[in-house]
Amino acid sequence: MVPSAGTKPVPLTAEQVHRFIADGFLVLQPSVPAELHQTICRKLDAAIPARTDNPGNNVLPLVPEMRHVLESPEVHGALLTLLGPGYLEHPHRFCHIEAKQDLGGLDHAAKLAANSHQDSYTPLGRPRHHHIRFVRIMYYPQDTPPELGPTHVIPGTHLNRGLSDAEKAQQLPVSGPAGLVSLTHFDIGHAAGVNMTAQRRFMVKFIYMRSGAPEANGWSGKEWTWRCPGELSTNDRQELAWSHLWDWLRGAPRRYASLTAGATTATSGSAGAASAGSLARRLASGRVSDRVAAAEALAGLGAAAAPAVPALVACLNRDPDPLRIAATYAAGAIGAPAIPALIDALRDTGAAFPHLLRGVGRGNHGGTWREQALVMDDAAHALAAIGTEAIAALIDLLESGDEWARLNAAFALGEMDHAAGAAVPALVGALDDESHFVVRTAADSLGTIGAAPAAAPLGRLLHLERDGWDTPVVRGWSIRDQLRFNAATALARMGSNAADAEPDLVAALDDPCGQVTTVALAALRRLNTPSALDAAFSMLTAERWDPSLTGAHRF
């Protein structure tokens, strides 16, 4: 039942990547023997007699045959395409089990709407990303028709700040034969289906993380230009954001290459300024589709659209999602002229809503860290899209802004990947920030930038102690647990650049938090020094579990 050794990964096609960027999900069918899924389903059924017996993160060692699905040419190839070589498996895994359900007086559509959500980052909160840094796999070991209650996805919602009632009504069941794998952007809206049968439904979730910046396209063929996919499930077209994400994923040095390659609008002089004024007026009112078109037209003007920046900033952080997303990336396309207004917007938001990181409601403006997931300020995404021209202003904000501004500055710098190398000293300084929210986000950003000078400071986070940080916050995890996990993950992303933290990573193999240990193990493996590999194998040898032992067979 084991797939043939040495099978080459099958990369996604350009069309599949177009669809993933736009819709936020793909469906794959791994080329493994059918009896493998039968074995997995049988073992899951025996090992989890009731939902209260769920093994959680231990589901893969409990049923290790699932590794053949995860390592299949189709799944491995898709992960390589979207996350690049060196991608990491997140320690969190979970087997979702659905037995026959009572609708509780609701009709089927209402029950699905009630189940709709965007996942949290577990256990404590992390920022949501537009860039493809986290993807989720949902694997179904049994035939899963709609009546068995497959997970439903809401196409195109992975860039959203939330889910509207209209979007909750647009769910699609991800159903199919045994072995089906649903690959989704982590932030896409989705809902547990409703099982109407007497059979239990198993779905096993895995999460994967990008380790390095995109350097070249990983899909098959040589297609470089963004185009809207031929088959599109979402009703909201976001061509500007999609083309930006496409250029990012193919490692383009300019993140609006697809936009400027196709631009035909005047981009300078009085004609551009007059056009910007006209488009700014269109942006302020009317049908959402017309306002989105105005934002996209402003992006085509580039720097000549500077007079329209205030109108674009006024759209940020507000519904409807299609407009705020278009305004975000239009501001990014305008570039340097938009930086002062975007920086001011971050400062103003933090000043107007000082409770943003304290879980207090705040309407549609800003974001709230609820120790689940943080919706970052749209201005931060726009500044990240501008790129290196915004680094100096973001460093200043990181060092002088309020908590909300500092947090968003740290996030925006990380979204630039290694292009933000000049910000490493400021981000290392932010590891001493009084706000653990800022420290956690700075650690994440140092991991995505990947510069070697950050290794030793991140290693120190693995044993940093501060008053109040050891109190459990969510699901038994403390702030310090999450800080250590973020630091270990950042070091794992850095690969060989994490060499200065090797002693800290070896010590972390004895960390009381299993997820920290798991990611430290991955970091040592990626370091690939003899001493790092010796430490990793020593731990794995000690923790080896023999599943063949039973009451009658103890040796």
SVG drawing of the C-alpha trace seen along z (x, -y; Angstrom):
<svg xmlns="http://www.w3.org/2000/svg" viewBox="-38 -70 67 83">
<polyline fill="none" stroke="black" stroke-width="0.4" points="0.0,0.0 3.0,-2.3 3.4,-4.6 6.4,-3.8 9.6,-5.4 11.2,-8.2 8.0,-9.4 8.4,-13.0 6.1,-15.7 3.4,-16.9 3.4,-20.7 0.2,-22.7 -0.5,-24.1 -0.7,-27.9 -4.4,-27.6 -4.7,-25.8 -2.6,-28.6 -4.8,-31.2 -7.8,-29.5 -6.2,-29.1 -5.3,-32.8 -8.9,-33.8 -11.1,-31.2 -8.8,-30.3 -9.1,-26.6 -8.4,-23.6 -9.5,-19.9 -6.9,-17.2 -7.0,-13.4 -3.8,-11.8 -2.5,-8.8 -2.3,-6.3 -3.9,-2.9 -7.6,-2.8 -6.9,-0.3 -4.7,-2.8 -7.8,-5.0 -9.7,-2.0 -6.9,-1.1 -6.8,-4.7 -10.5,-4.9 -10.6,-1.6 -7.8,-2.7 -9.4,-6.0 -12.7,-4.4 -11.1,-2.0 -8.8,-4.6 -11.5,-7.2 -14.6,-5.5 -16.1,-8.8 -15.4,-12.4 -14.1,-12.8 -11.3,-10.3 -9.9,-12.6 -6.1,-12.4 -5.7,-16.0 -2.2,-16.7 -1.3,-13.0 -3.6,-11.8 -0.7,-11.3 1.5,-9.1 -1.7,-7.2 -2.4,-6.5 1.0,-7.0 -0.3,-5.6 -1.7,-9.1 1.9,-10.2 1.6,-8.5 -1.3,-10.8 0.6,-13.9 3.7,-12.8 1.9,-11.8 3.0,-13.4 -0.1,-15.6 -0.2,-16.9 3.6,-17.3 3.7,-19.0 0.9,-21.4 2.6,-22.4 5.9,-22.9 4.1,-25.1 2.3,-27.3 4.7,-27.3 8.1,-26.7 10.9,-24.3 11.5,-23.9 7.8,-24.2 7.1,-23.3 4.3,-21.2 2.6,-23.0 2.4,-20.8 -1.4,-21.3 -3.4,-18.5 -7.0,-17.4 -9.5,-14.7 -12.9,-16.3 -15.7,-13.7 -19.3,-14.3 -22.0,-11.9 -25.6,-12.2 -26.8,-15.6 -30.0,-17.2 -30.7,-20.4 -32.2,-21.9 -35.2,-23.4 -33.1,-25.0 -33.2,-24.3 -30.0,-22.9 -28.9,-26.3 -29.4,-28.1 -27.4,-25.4 -24.5,-25.8 -24.6,-29.6 -24.5,-29.1 -21.5,-26.9 -19.6,-29.4 -16.3,-30.9 -12.7,-31.7 -10.3,-29.6 -8.3,-30.9 -4.6,-30.4 -4.1,-28.1 -3.6,-28.2 -3.0,-32.0 -3.6,-34.6 -1.5,-35.5 -2.1,-38.0 -4.0,-37.0 -2.0,-37.2 -3.1,-37.9 0.2,-36.3 0.1,-32.6 2.1,-31.7 -0.3,-29.1 -2.4,-26.5 -4.7,-24.0 -5.3,-20.4 -8.5,-18.6 -8.3,-14.9 -11.3,-12.6 -10.5,-8.8 -14.0,-7.7 -16.4,-8.5 -17.9,-11.8 -21.0,-12.7 -22.9,-15.9 -25.3,-14.0 -22.3,-12.8 -21.6,-16.4 -18.3,-17.5 -16.8,-20.8 -18.2,-23.6 -16.0,-26.5 -17.0,-30.1 -15.0,-30.9 -13.0,-34.2 -13.3,-35.0 -9.7,-34.5 -8.9,-38.2 -12.0,-39.2 -12.2,-40.8 -15.2,-38.7 -18.2,-36.9 -21.4,-38.6 -24.8,-36.8 -24.7,-36.9 -21.3,-35.2 -22.5,-32.5 -25.2,-31.7 -22.6,-31.0 -21.0,-27.9 -19.9,-24.9 -19.6,-21.4 -16.1,-19.8 -17.4,-16.3 -16.0,-13.4 -14.6,-9.9 -12.3,-8.5 -8.9,-10.1 -10.2,-13.6 -7.9,-16.4 -9.1,-19.9 -6.3,-22.5 -7.3,-25.9 -5.8,-29.3 -5.9,-29.2 -8.1,-32.3 -10.9,-31.2 -14.5,-31.1 -15.8,-27.6 -18.3,-25.6 -18.8,-22.0 -21.3,-20.2 -24.4,-18.5 -24.2,-14.7 -27.6,-13.3 -26.5,-9.6 -25.9,-7.0 -22.2,-6.7 -19.5,-8.7 -17.6,-11.2 -13.8,-11.6 -11.9,-14.6 -8.3,-15.1 -6.8,-18.6 -3.2,-19.5 -1.6,-22.9 1.5,-23.8 3.7,-26.9 5.9,-28.7 9.6,-29.0 11.1,-31.3 10.2,-34.1 9.0,-33.1 12.0,-33.3 10.5,-31.8 7.3,-30.3 6.8,-26.7 4.0,-25.8 4.4,-23.8 4.9,-25.7 6.3,-29.2 3.2,-31.4 4.2,-34.7 1.2,-37.0 -1.8,-37.1 -5.1,-36.2 -8.4,-35.6 -9.0,-31.8 -11.3,-30.3 -13.4,-28.6 -14.1,-30.9 -16.3,-30.0 -16.2,-33.4 -18.7,-36.1 -16.4,-39.0 -13.6,-39.8 -10.5,-41.2 -8.2,-41.4 -5.9,-44.0 -5.2,-42.0 -5.0,-38.8 -2.5,-40.1 -0.4,-41.4 -0.5,-38.0 0.4,-36.3 3.5,-38.5 4.5,-37.9 4.2,-34.1 6.3,-34.1 9.0,-36.1 8.7,-39.1 11.0,-41.9 8.1,-44.4 4.9,-43.3 2.7,-45.1 4.4,-43.9 1.2,-42.3 -0.6,-45.6 1.9,-47.9 2.5,-45.4 -1.1,-45.8 -1.7,-49.4 -2.8,-51.7 -4.0,-54.7 -2.0,-58.0 0.4,-57.9 1.8,-61.4 1.2,-65.1 -1.9,-67.1 -4.0,-64.4 -3.1,-61.9 -4.0,-64.3 -7.3,-65.2 -8.1,-61.6 -7.2,-60.9 -9.6,-63.6 -12.4,-62.2 -11.8,-58.6 -11.6,-59.7 -15.1,-61.2 -16.4,-57.9 -14.7,-56.0 -16.8,-57.9 -20.3,-56.7 -22.3,-54.5 -22.4,-50.7 -19.7,-48.7 -18.6,-47.3 -18.2,-50.8 -16.2,-51.9 -14.0,-48.9 -13.4,-49.7 -12.4,-53.2 -9.9,-51.9 -8.4,-49.6 -8.2,-52.5 -6.3,-54.6 -3.8,-51.8 -3.2,-52.0 -2.2,-55.6 0.6,-54.8 2.1,-57.9 0.0,-60.2 -3.0,-59.1 -1.5,-60.8 -4.4,-63.3 -6.8,-60.3 -4.9,-58.8 -7.2,-60.4 -10.2,-58.9 -8.6,-55.5 -7.5,-55.7 -11.1,-56.5 -12.2,-53.1 -9.7,-51.1 -10.9,-48.8 -14.5,-49.2 -17.0,-47.1 -17.7,-46.0 -14.7,-43.8 -14.3,-44.0 -13.9,-47.8 -11.5,-47.9 -9.4,-45.2 -9.2,-47.1 -8.4,-50.3 -5.6,-48.6 -3.8,-47.4 -4.5,-50.6 -2.8,-52.6 0.1,-50.1 0.3,-50.6 0.5,-54.4 3.6,-53.8 5.7,-56.5 3.1,-59.3 0.7,-57.2 3.2,-56.4 2.5,-59.5 -1.2,-59.1 -1.0,-55.4 1.4,-56.0 -1.0,-58.7 -3.9,-56.3 -2.1,-53.8 -1.3,-56.4 -4.8,-57.8 -6.4,-54.3 -4.3,-53.5 -5.0,-56.9 -8.7,-56.6 -9.0,-53.0 -6.5,-52.5 -8.3,-49.3 -7.7,-47.5 -5.5,-44.8 -7.8,-44.3 -10.7,-42.4 -13.1,-45.3 -15.6,-45.8 -14.8,-48.6 -17.3,-48.6 -15.7,-48.2 -12.5,-50.2 -9.2,-48.8 -8.7,-45.2 -9.0,-43.3 -6.7,-40.7 -8.9,-38.2 -6.1,-35.6 -7.6,-33.8 -6.6,-35.7 -5.7,-39.3 -7.2,-41.2 -4.4,-43.6 -5.0,-47.2 -5.5,-47.6 -2.9,-50.4 -0.3,-47.8 -1.1,-45.6 -0.9,-48.6 2.5,-49.7 3.8,-46.1 2.6,-46.2 4.5,-49.4 7.7,-47.6 11.2,-49.0 10.2,-52.6 8.1,-52.3 10.8,-50.7 12.1,-53.9 8.7,-55.2 7.7,-51.8 10.9,-51.6 10.1,-55.0 6.6,-53.9 7.9,-50.7 10.1,-52.7 7.8,-55.6 4.2,-54.6 1.6,-53.4 1.0,-49.7 -1.3,-49.2 0.9,-51.2 4.0,-49.3 2.3,-46.0 1.2,-46.8 4.6,-48.2 6.3,-45.0 3.8,-43.0 4.2,-45.1 7.9,-44.8 7.7,-41.0 5.4,-40.9 8.2,-42.3 10.3,-39.1 14.1,-39.5 13.6,-42.8 13.2,-44.3 16.6,-43.3 17.4,-47.0 14.7,-46.7 16.3,-43.7 18.0,-45.9 14.7,-47.7 12.8,-44.4 15.4,-42.8 15.0,-45.9 11.2,-45.2 11.8,-41.8 12.3,-43.9 9.0,-45.7 6.8,-46.0 3.9,-44.6 4.0,-40.8 1.8,-41.3 4.5,-43.4 7.2,-40.9 5.3,-38.0 4.8,-39.7 8.4,-41.0 9.6,-37.4 7.3,-36.2 8.6,-39.0 12.3,-38.2 11.5,-34.7 10.1,-35.7 13.0,-38.1 15.4,-35.3 18.5,-37.4 21.3,-35.6 21.8,-38.5 18.3,-37.8 19.1,-34.2 20.7,-34.8 18.1,-37.3 15.3,-34.8 17.1,-32.0 17.0,-34.1 13.2,-34.3 13.2,-30.5 14.0,-31.0 12.9,-34.6 10.8,-35.1 8.7,-38.1 6.2,-38.8 2.7,-37.7 3.6,-35.8 3.3,-32.3 -0.4,-32.6 -2.6,-30.4 -4.6,-32.4 -6.3,-30.1 -6.5,-26.3 -3.8,-26.0 -1.3,-28.1 0.4,-31.1 1.9,-34.1 5.3,-32.7 4.3,-29.4 3.2,-31.3 6.4,-33.4 8.6,-30.3 6.6,-28.8 6.8,-31.9 10.6,-32.1 11.2,-28.4 9.0,-28.8 11.0,-31.8 14.3,-30.0 12.9,-27.0 12.0,-29.3 15.6,-30.7 17.2,-27.4 21.0,-27.6 20.8,-31.3 19.7,-30.1 23.1,-28.7 23.8,-31.1 20.7,-29.8 21.6,-26.1 22.3,-25.7 19.0,-27.3 17.2,-25.0 18.8,-21.9 17.7,-23.0 14.2,-23.6 13.9,-19.8 13.1,-19.5 10.6,-22.3 7.4,-21.5 5.3,-22.6 5.1,-19.9 4.5,-22.2 7.7,-24.2 9.7,-21.0 8.3,-19.9 9.2,-23.1 12.6,-23.2 13.2,-19.8 12.3,-21.0 14.7,-24.0 17.5,-21.6 16.8,-19.4 16.9,-22.5 20.2,-23.6 21.6,-20.3 24.8,-20.5 26.2,-17.2 25.6,-18.4 22.0,-19.6 21.1,-16.3 22.7,-14.3 20.5,-16.2 17.4,-15.7 18.0,-11.9 18.7,-11.5 15.4,-13.0 13.5,-11.0 15.1,-7.7 14.1,-8.3 10.5,-9.1 10.1,-6.3 6.8,-4.5 6.2,-0.9 2.6,-0.6 2.9,3.2 3.0,3.8 -0.2,5.1 -1.3,6.7 -0.4,10.1 2.7,8.9 4.9,6.8 8.3,7.4"/>
</svg>
